[in-house]
Amino acid sequence: PKIFHVNWFRLDENNKFLWPGYGDNIRVLDWIIRRVNNEDVADVSPVGLLPKKGSI
């Protein structure tokens, strides 16, 4: 199975959420769907596949 990790609740140094949430979540979900469909939207890194610039 394909496994993805998203931390929607990451905080900055002022304890404010880094991710705006709500409607912006669809951008990440869209990227995941495109990745599962083998679209070229990811770069290989030492920690795994990361979104290509402009793909989210």
mmJSON file of the N, C-alpha and C atoms, coordinates in Angstrom:
{"data_MODEL":{"atom_site":{
"group_PDB":["ATOM","ATOM","ATOM","ATOM","ATOM","ATOM","ATOM","ATOM","ATOM","ATOM","ATOM","ATOM","ATOM","ATOM","ATOM","ATOM","ATOM","ATOM","ATOM","ATOM","ATOM","ATOM","ATOM","ATOM","ATOM","ATOM","ATOM","ATOM","ATOM","ATOM","ATOM","ATOM","ATOM","ATOM","ATOM","ATOM","ATOM","ATOM","ATOM","ATOM","ATOM","ATOM","ATOM","ATOM","ATOM","ATOM","ATOM","ATOM","ATOM","ATOM","ATOM","ATOM","ATOM","ATOM","ATOM","ATOM","ATOM","ATOM","ATOM","ATOM","ATOM","ATOM","ATOM","ATOM","ATOM","ATOM","ATOM","ATOM","ATOM","ATOM","ATOM","ATOM","ATOM","ATOM","ATOM","ATOM","ATOM","ATOM","ATOM","ATOM","ATOM","ATOM","ATOM","ATOM","ATOM","ATOM","ATOM","ATOM","ATOM","ATOM","ATOM","ATOM","ATOM","ATOM","ATOM","ATOM","ATOM","ATOM","ATOM","ATOM","ATOM","ATOM","ATOM","ATOM","ATOM","ATOM","ATOM","ATOM","ATOM","ATOM","ATOM","ATOM","ATOM","ATOM","ATOM","ATOM","ATOM","ATOM","ATOM","ATOM","ATOM","ATOM","ATOM","ATOM","ATOM","ATOM","ATOM","ATOM","ATOM","ATOM","ATOM","ATOM","ATOM","ATOM","ATOM","ATOM","ATOM","ATOM","ATOM","ATOM","ATOM","ATOM","ATOM","ATOM","ATOM","ATOM","ATOM","ATOM","ATOM","ATOM","ATOM","ATOM","ATOM","ATOM","ATOM","ATOM","ATOM","ATOM","ATOM","ATOM","ATOM","ATOM","ATOM","ATOM","ATOM","ATOM","ATOM","ATOM"],
"id":[1,2,3,4,5,6,7,8,9,10,11,12,13,14,15,16,17,18,19,20,21,22,23,24,25,26,27,28,29,30,31,32,33,34,35,36,37,38,39,40,41,42,43,44,45,46,47,48,49,50,51,52,53,54,55,56,57,58,59,60,61,62,63,64,65,66,67,68,69,70,71,72,73,74,75,76,77,78,79,80,81,82,83,84,85,86,87,88,89,90,91,92,93,94,95,96,97,98,99,100,101,102,103,104,105,106,107,108,109,110,111,112,113,114,115,116,117,118,119,120,121,122,123,124,125,126,127,128,129,130,131,132,133,134,135,136,137,138,139,140,141,142,143,144,145,146,147,148,149,150,151,152,153,154,155,156,157,158,159,160,161,162,163,164,165,166,167,168],
"type_symbol":["N","C","C","N","C","C","N","C","C","N","C","C","N","C","C","N","C","C","N","C","C","N","C","C","N","C","C","N","C","C","N","C","C","N","C","C","N","C","C","N","C","C","N","C","C","N","C","C","N","C","C","N","C","C","N","C","C","N","C","C","N","C","C","N","C","C","N","C","C","N","C","C","N","C","C","N","C","C","N","C","C","N","C","C","N","C","C","N","C","C","N","C","C","N","C","C","N","C","C","N","C","C","N","C","C","N","C","C","N","C","C","N","C","C","N","C","C","N","C","C","N","C","C","N","C","C","N","C","C","N","C","C","N","C","C","N","C","C","N","C","C","N","C","C","N","C","C","N","C","C","N","C","C","N","C","C","N","C","C","N","C","C","N","C","C","N","C","C"],
"label_atom_id":["N","CA","C","N","CA","C","N","CA","C","N","CA","C","N","CA","C","N","CA","C","N","CA","C","N","CA","C","N","CA","C","N","CA","C","N","CA","C","N","CA","C","N","CA","C","N","CA","C","N","CA","C","N","CA","C","N","CA","C","N","CA","C","N","CA","C","N","CA","C","N","CA","C","N","CA","C","N","CA","C","N","CA","C","N","CA","C","N","CA","C","N","CA","C","N","CA","C","N","CA","C","N","CA","C","N","CA","C","N","CA","C","N","CA","C","N","CA","C","N","CA","C","N","CA","C","N","CA","C","N","CA","C","N","CA","C","N","CA","C","N","CA","C","N","CA","C","N","CA","C","N","CA","C","N","CA","C","N","CA","C","N","CA","C","N","CA","C","N","CA","C","N","CA","C","N","CA","C","N","CA","C","N","CA","C","N","CA","C","N","CA","C","N","CA","C"],
"label_alt_id":[null,null,null,null,null,null,null,null,null,null,null,null,null,null,null,null,null,null,null,null,null,null,null,null,null,null,null,null,null,null,null,null,null,null,null,null,null,null,null,null,null,null,null,null,null,null,null,null,null,null,null,null,null,null,null,null,null,null,null,null,null,null,null,null,null,null,null,null,null,null,null,null,null,null,null,null,null,null,null,null,null,null,null,null,null,null,null,null,null,null,null,null,null,null,null,null,null,null,null,null,null,null,null,null,null,null,null,null,null,null,null,null,null,null,null,null,null,null,null,null,null,null,null,null,null,null,null,null,null,null,null,null,null,null,null,null,null,null,null,null,null,null,null,null,null,null,null,null,null,null,null,null,null,null,null,null,null,null,null,null,null,null,null,null,null,null,null,null],
"label_comp_id":["PRO","PRO","PRO","LYS","LYS","LYS","ILE","ILE","ILE","PHE","PHE","PHE","HIS","HIS","HIS","VAL","VAL","VAL","ASN","ASN","ASN","TRP","TRP","TRP","PHE","PHE","PHE","ARG","ARG","ARG","LEU","LEU","LEU","ASP","ASP","ASP","GLU","GLU","GLU","ASN","ASN","ASN","ASN","ASN","ASN","LYS","LYS","LYS","PHE","PHE","PHE","LEU","LEU","LEU","TRP","TRP","TRP","PRO","PRO","PRO","GLY","GLY","GLY","TYR","TYR","TYR","GLY","GLY","GLY","ASP","ASP","ASP","ASN","ASN","ASN","ILE","ILE","ILE","ARG","ARG","ARG","VAL","VAL","VAL","LEU","LEU","LEU","ASP","ASP","ASP","TRP","TRP","TRP","ILE","ILE","ILE","ILE","ILE","ILE","ARG","ARG","ARG","ARG","ARG","ARG","VAL","VAL","VAL","ASN","ASN","ASN","ASN","ASN","ASN","GLU","GLU","GLU","ASP","ASP","ASP","VAL","VAL","VAL","ALA","ALA","ALA","ASP","ASP","ASP","VAL","VAL","VAL","SER","SER","SER","PRO","PRO","PRO","VAL","VAL","VAL","GLY","GLY","GLY","LEU","LEU","LEU","LEU","LEU","LEU","PRO","PRO","PRO","LYS","LYS","LYS","LYS","LYS","LYS","GLY","GLY","GLY","SER","SER","SER","ILE","ILE","ILE"],
"label_asym_id":["A","A","A","A","A","A","A","A","A","A","A","A","A","A","A","A","A","A","A","A","A","A","A","A","A","A","A","A","A","A","A","A","A","A","A","A","A","A","A","A","A","A","A","A","A","A","A","A","A","A","A","A","A","A","A","A","A","A","A","A","A","A","A","A","A","A","A","A","A","A","A","A","A","A","A","A","A","A","A","A","A","A","A","A","A","A","A","A","A","A","A","A","A","A","A","A","A","A","A","A","A","A","A","A","A","A","A","A","A","A","A","A","A","A","A","A","A","A","A","A","A","A","A","A","A","A","A","A","A","A","A","A","A","A","A","A","A","A","A","A","A","A","A","A","A","A","A","A","A","A","A","A","A","A","A","A","A","A","A","A","A","A","A","A","A","A","A","A"],
"label_entity_id":["1","1","1","1","1","1","1","1","1","1","1","1","1","1","1","1","1","1","1","1","1","1","1","1","1","1","1","1","1","1","1","1","1","1","1","1","1","1","1","1","1","1","1","1","1","1","1","1","1","1","1","1","1","1","1","1","1","1","1","1","1","1","1","1","1","1","1","1","1","1","1","1","1","1","1","1","1","1","1","1","1","1","1","1","1","1","1","1","1","1","1","1","1","1","1","1","1","1","1","1","1","1","1","1","1","1","1","1","1","1","1","1","1","1","1","1","1","1","1","1","1","1","1","1","1","1","1","1","1","1","1","1","1","1","1","1","1","1","1","1","1","1","1","1","1","1","1","1","1","1","1","1","1","1","1","1","1","1","1","1","1","1","1","1","1","1","1","1"],
"label_seq_id":[1,1,1,2,2,2,3,3,3,4,4,4,5,5,5,6,6,6,7,7,7,8,8,8,9,9,9,10,10,10,11,11,11,12,12,12,13,13,13,14,14,14,15,15,15,16,16,16,17,17,17,18,18,18,19,19,19,20,20,20,21,21,21,22,22,22,23,23,23,24,24,24,25,25,25,26,26,26,27,27,27,28,28,28,29,29,29,30,30,30,31,31,31,32,32,32,33,33,33,34,34,34,35,35,35,36,36,36,37,37,37,38,38,38,39,39,39,40,40,40,41,41,41,42,42,42,43,43,43,44,44,44,45,45,45,46,46,46,47,47,47,48,48,48,49,49,49,50,50,50,51,51,51,52,52,52,53,53,53,54,54,54,55,55,55,56,56,56],
"pdbx_PDB_ins_code":[null,null,null,null,null,null,null,null,null,null,null,null,null,null,null,null,null,null,null,null,null,null,null,null,null,null,null,null,null,null,null,null,null,null,null,null,null,null,null,null,null,null,null,null,null,null,null,null,null,null,null,null,null,null,null,null,null,null,null,null,null,null,null,null,null,null,null,null,null,null,null,null,null,null,null,null,null,null,null,null,null,null,null,null,null,null,null,null,null,null,null,null,null,null,null,null,null,null,null,null,null,null,null,null,null,null,null,null,null,null,null,null,null,null,null,null,null,null,null,null,null,null,null,null,null,null,null,null,null,null,null,null,null,null,null,null,null,null,null,null,null,null,null,null,null,null,null,null,null,null,null,null,null,null,null,null,null,null,null,null,null,null,null,null,null,null,null,null],
"Cartn_x":[0.831,0.0,0.87,0.36,1.067,0.715,1.737,1.548,2.089,1.305,1.696,1.594,2.46,2.434,2.281,1.293,1.083,0.87,1.625,1.43,0.655,-0.667,-1.53,-1.399,-0.829,-0.854,0.512,1.459,2.795,2.712,3.452,3.427,4.758,4.707,5.94,6.422,7.447,8.019,7.065,6.009,5.003,3.737,3.836,2.705,1.524,1.818,0.796,0.927,-0.198,-0.158,0.556,1.453,2.163,1.271,0.344,-0.512,-1.854,-2.349,-3.6,-4.827,-4.763,-5.872,-7.057,-8.171,-9.443,-9.278,-9.581,-9.543,-8.163,-7.118,-5.761,-5.399,-6.117,-5.829,-6.034,-6.929,-7.202,-5.958,-5.08,-3.858,-2.99,-2.863,-2.063,-2.762,-4.061,-4.806,-4.749,-4.814,-4.687,-3.309,-2.253,-0.9,-0.797,-1.375,-1.342,-2.027,-3.17,-3.893,-3.068,-2.459,-1.624,-0.406,0.163,1.316,0.912,-0.243,-0.734,-0.983,-1.375,-1.62,-0.345,0.811,2.132,2.455,1.847,2.243,3.598,4.35,5.696,5.609,5.258,5.07,5.985,6.944,7.789,9.26,10.092,11.541,12.018,13.055,13.636,14.577,14.481,15.373,15.812,16.78,17.207,16.097,15.072,13.98,12.764,12.856,11.734,11.37,10.147,9.684,9.098,9.519,9.023,8.349,7.366,6.699,7.683,7.549,8.344,7.868,8.776,8.425,7.269,6.239,5.084,4.033,4.273,3.299,2.181,2.344,1.268,0.748],
"Cartn_y":[-1.202,0.0,1.258,2.293,3.575,4.293,4.814,5.481,6.906,7.853,9.257,9.813,10.769,11.399,12.906,13.461,14.91,15.345,16.335,16.881,18.191,18.096,19.275,20.196,19.705,20.425,20.936,21.057,21.553,23.028,23.392,24.757,25.455,26.792,27.561,27.959,28.799,29.178,30.018,30.562,31.346,30.542,29.223,28.308,28.589,29.067,29.264,28.12,27.668,26.582,27.042,26.181,26.492,26.313,25.367,25.069,25.754,26.5,27.227,26.331,25.121,24.175,24.467,23.883,24.037,23.79,24.758,24.565,24.259,24.669,24.396,22.923,22.176,20.746,20.009,20.498,19.815,19.798,20.787,20.797,19.592,19.256,18.095,16.81,16.733,15.533,15.331,16.414,16.326,15.796,16.272,15.786,14.294,13.846,12.422,11.599,12.044,11.31,11.265,12.397,12.406,11.507,11.457,10.577,9.115,8.752,7.37,6.986,7.965,7.713,7.808,7.793,7.771,9.012,10.143,11.383,11.816,12.549,12.983,14.243,14.08,15.216,15.142,14.205,14.016,13.935,14.415,14.285,13.297,12.538,11.579,12.326,12.018,12.603,11.494,11.754,10.73,10.269,11.095,10.719,10.171,10.068,9.549,10.515,10.408,11.27,12.556,13.676,14.985,15.661,16.504,17.193,18.042,17.971,18.842,20.275,21.2,22.618,22.916,23.537,23.897,22.816,21.634,20.545,20.592,21.405,21.562,22.978],
"Cartn_z":[0.0,0.0,0.0,-0.576,-0.557,0.744,1.397,2.683,2.571,3.021,2.996,4.408,4.713,6.04,5.866,6.513,6.513,7.954,8.389,9.729,9.598,9.689,9.558,10.78,11.87,13.14,13.581,12.661,12.99,13.391,14.428,14.95,14.71,14.578,14.465,15.861,15.913,17.205,18.054,17.434,18.162,18.453,18.305,18.511,17.59,16.385,15.351,14.353,13.815,12.842,11.576,11.05,9.815,8.595,8.665,7.527,7.728,6.726,6.905,7.049,6.485,6.638,5.744,6.104,5.399,3.902,3.057,1.609,1.066,1.781,1.307,1.422,2.238,2.372,1.055,0.208,-1.059,-1.944,-1.809,-2.627,-2.313,-1.043,-0.641,-1.059,-0.847,-1.243,-2.754,-3.529,-4.987,-5.367,-4.69,-4.972,-4.692,-3.577,-3.223,-4.304,-4.772,-5.822,-7.097,-7.476,-8.685,-8.512,-7.325,-7.061,-7.178,-6.621,-6.704,-8.164,-8.989,-10.409,-11.242,-10.579,-11.223,-12.04,-11.716,-12.372,-11.82,-12.626,-12.246,-11.384,-10.111,-9.205,-7.988,-7.984,-6.802,-7.184,-6.282,-6.392,-5.336,-5.674,-4.736,-3.796,-2.508,-1.506,-0.555,0.309,1.27,2.215,2.418,3.325,2.583,1.264,0.475,-0.631,-1.114,-2.193,-1.625,-2.204,-1.79,-2.979,-2.741,-3.85,-4.652,-5.99,-6.844,-6.677,-6.905,-6.808,-7.763,-7.248,-8.057,-8.189,-7.608,-7.765,-6.736,-5.702,-4.707,-4.799],
"occupancy":[1.0,1.0,1.0,1.0,1.0,1.0,1.0,1.0,1.0,1.0,1.0,1.0,1.0,1.0,1.0,1.0,1.0,1.0,1.0,1.0,1.0,1.0,1.0,1.0,1.0,1.0,1.0,1.0,1.0,1.0,1.0,1.0,1.0,1.0,1.0,1.0,1.0,1.0,1.0,1.0,1.0,1.0,1.0,1.0,1.0,1.0,1.0,1.0,1.0,1.0,1.0,1.0,1.0,1.0,1.0,1.0,1.0,1.0,1.0,1.0,1.0,1.0,1.0,1.0,1.0,1.0,1.0,1.0,1.0,1.0,1.0,1.0,1.0,1.0,1.0,1.0,1.0,1.0,1.0,1.0,1.0,1.0,1.0,1.0,1.0,1.0,1.0,1.0,1.0,1.0,1.0,1.0,1.0,1.0,1.0,1.0,1.0,1.0,1.0,1.0,1.0,1.0,1.0,1.0,1.0,1.0,1.0,1.0,1.0,1.0,1.0,1.0,1.0,1.0,1.0,1.0,1.0,1.0,1.0,1.0,1.0,1.0,1.0,1.0,1.0,1.0,1.0,1.0,1.0,1.0,1.0,1.0,1.0,1.0,1.0,1.0,1.0,1.0,1.0,1.0,1.0,1.0,1.0,1.0,1.0,1.0,1.0,1.0,1.0,1.0,1.0,1.0,1.0,1.0,1.0,1.0,1.0,1.0,1.0,1.0,1.0,1.0,1.0,1.0,1.0,1.0,1.0,1.0],
"B_iso_or_equiv":[0.0,0.0,0.0,0.0,0.0,0.0,0.0,0.0,0.0,0.0,0.0,0.0,0.0,0.0,0.0,0.0,0.0,0.0,0.0,0.0,0.0,0.0,0.0,0.0,0.0,0.0,0.0,0.0,0.0,0.0,0.0,0.0,0.0,0.0,0.0,0.0,0.0,0.0,0.0,0.0,0.0,0.0,0.0,0.0,0.0,0.0,0.0,0.0,0.0,0.0,0.0,0.0,0.0,0.0,0.0,0.0,0.0,0.0,0.0,0.0,0.0,0.0,0.0,0.0,0.0,0.0,0.0,0.0,0.0,0.0,0.0,0.0,0.0,0.0,0.0,0.0,0.0,0.0,0.0,0.0,0.0,0.0,0.0,0.0,0.0,0.0,0.0,0.0,0.0,0.0,0.0,0.0,0.0,0.0,0.0,0.0,0.0,0.0,0.0,0.0,0.0,0.0,0.0,0.0,0.0,0.0,0.0,0.0,0.0,0.0,0.0,0.0,0.0,0.0,0.0,0.0,0.0,0.0,0.0,0.0,0.0,0.0,0.0,0.0,0.0,0.0,0.0,0.0,0.0,0.0,0.0,0.0,0.0,0.0,0.0,0.0,0.0,0.0,0.0,0.0,0.0,0.0,0.0,0.0,0.0,0.0,0.0,0.0,0.0,0.0,0.0,0.0,0.0,0.0,0.0,0.0,0.0,0.0,0.0,0.0,0.0,0.0,0.0,0.0,0.0,0.0,0.0,0.0],
"pdbx_formal_charge":[null,null,null,null,null,null,null,null,null,null,null,null,null,null,null,null,null,null,null,null,null,null,null,null,null,null,null,null,null,null,null,null,null,null,null,null,null,null,null,null,null,null,null,null,null,null,null,null,null,null,null,null,null,null,null,null,null,null,null,null,null,null,null,null,null,null,null,null,null,null,null,null,null,null,null,null,null,null,null,null,null,null,null,null,null,null,null,null,null,null,null,null,null,null,null,null,null,null,null,null,null,null,null,null,null,null,null,null,null,null,null,null,null,null,null,null,null,null,null,null,null,null,null,null,null,null,null,null,null,null,null,null,null,null,null,null,null,null,null,null,null,null,null,null,null,null,null,null,null,null,null,null,null,null,null,null,null,null,null,null,null,null,null,null,null,null,null,null],
"auth_seq_id":[1,1,1,2,2,2,3,3,3,4,4,4,5,5,5,6,6,6,7,7,7,8,8,8,9,9,9,10,10,10,11,11,11,12,12,12,13,13,13,14,14,14,15,15,15,16,16,16,17,17,17,18,18,18,19,19,19,20,20,20,21,21,21,22,22,22,23,23,23,24,24,24,25,25,25,26,26,26,27,27,27,28,28,28,29,29,29,30,30,30,31,31,31,32,32,32,33,33,33,34,34,34,35,35,35,36,36,36,37,37,37,38,38,38,39,39,39,40,40,40,41,41,41,42,42,42,43,43,43,44,44,44,45,45,45,46,46,46,47,47,47,48,48,48,49,49,49,50,50,50,51,51,51,52,52,52,53,53,53,54,54,54,55,55,55,56,56,56],
"auth_comp_id":["PRO","PRO","PRO","LYS","LYS","LYS","ILE","ILE","ILE","PHE","PHE","PHE","HIS","HIS","HIS","VAL","VAL","VAL","ASN","ASN","ASN","TRP","TRP","TRP","PHE","PHE","PHE","ARG","ARG","ARG","LEU","LEU","LEU","ASP","ASP","ASP","GLU","GLU","GLU","ASN","ASN","ASN","ASN","ASN","ASN","LYS","LYS","LYS","PHE","PHE","PHE","LEU","LEU","LEU","TRP","TRP","TRP","PRO","PRO","PRO","GLY","GLY","GLY","TYR","TYR","TYR","GLY","GLY","GLY","ASP","ASP","ASP","ASN","ASN","ASN","ILE","ILE","ILE","ARG","ARG","ARG","VAL","VAL","VAL","LEU","LEU","LEU","ASP","ASP","ASP","TRP","TRP","TRP","ILE","ILE","ILE","ILE","ILE","ILE","ARG","ARG","ARG","ARG","ARG","ARG","VAL","VAL","VAL","ASN","ASN","ASN","ASN","ASN","ASN","GLU","GLU","GLU","ASP","ASP","ASP","VAL","VAL","VAL","ALA","ALA","ALA","ASP","ASP","ASP","VAL","VAL","VAL","SER","SER","SER","PRO","PRO","PRO","VAL","VAL","VAL","GLY","GLY","GLY","LEU","LEU","LEU","LEU","LEU","LEU","PRO","PRO","PRO","LYS","LYS","LYS","LYS","LYS","LYS","GLY","GLY","GLY","SER","SER","SER","ILE","ILE","ILE"],
"auth_asym_id":["A","A","A","A","A","A","A","A","A","A","A","A","A","A","A","A","A","A","A","A","A","A","A","A","A","A","A","A","A","A","A","A","A","A","A","A","A","A","A","A","A","A","A","A","A","A","A","A","A","A","A","A","A","A","A","A","A","A","A","A","A","A","A","A","A","A","A","A","A","A","A","A","A","A","A","A","A","A","A","A","A","A","A","A","A","A","A","A","A","A","A","A","A","A","A","A","A","A","A","A","A","A","A","A","A","A","A","A","A","A","A","A","A","A","A","A","A","A","A","A","A","A","A","A","A","A","A","A","A","A","A","A","A","A","A","A","A","A","A","A","A","A","A","A","A","A","A","A","A","A","A","A","A","A","A","A","A","A","A","A","A","A","A","A","A","A","A","A"],
"auth_atom_id":["N","CA","C","N","CA","C","N","CA","C","N","CA","C","N","CA","C","N","CA","C","N","CA","C","N","CA","C","N","CA","C","N","CA","C","N","CA","C","N","CA","C","N","CA","C","N","CA","C","N","CA","C","N","CA","C","N","CA","C","N","CA","C","N","CA","C","N","CA","C","N","CA","C","N","CA","C","N","CA","C","N","CA","C","N","CA","C","N","CA","C","N","CA","C","N","CA","C","N","CA","C","N","CA","C","N","CA","C","N","CA","C","N","CA","C","N","CA","C","N","CA","C","N","CA","C","N","CA","C","N","CA","C","N","CA","C","N","CA","C","N","CA","C","N","CA","C","N","CA","C","N","CA","C","N","CA","C","N","CA","C","N","CA","C","N","CA","C","N","CA","C","N","CA","C","N","CA","C","N","CA","C","N","CA","C","N","CA","C","N","CA","C","N","CA","C"],
"pdbx_PDB_model_num":[1,1,1,1,1,1,1,1,1,1,1,1,1,1,1,1,1,1,1,1,1,1,1,1,1,1,1,1,1,1,1,1,1,1,1,1,1,1,1,1,1,1,1,1,1,1,1,1,1,1,1,1,1,1,1,1,1,1,1,1,1,1,1,1,1,1,1,1,1,1,1,1,1,1,1,1,1,1,1,1,1,1,1,1,1,1,1,1,1,1,1,1,1,1,1,1,1,1,1,1,1,1,1,1,1,1,1,1,1,1,1,1,1,1,1,1,1,1,1,1,1,1,1,1,1,1,1,1,1,1,1,1,1,1,1,1,1,1,1,1,1,1,1,1,1,1,1,1,1,1,1,1,1,1,1,1,1,1,1,1,1,1,1,1,1,1,1,1]
}}}
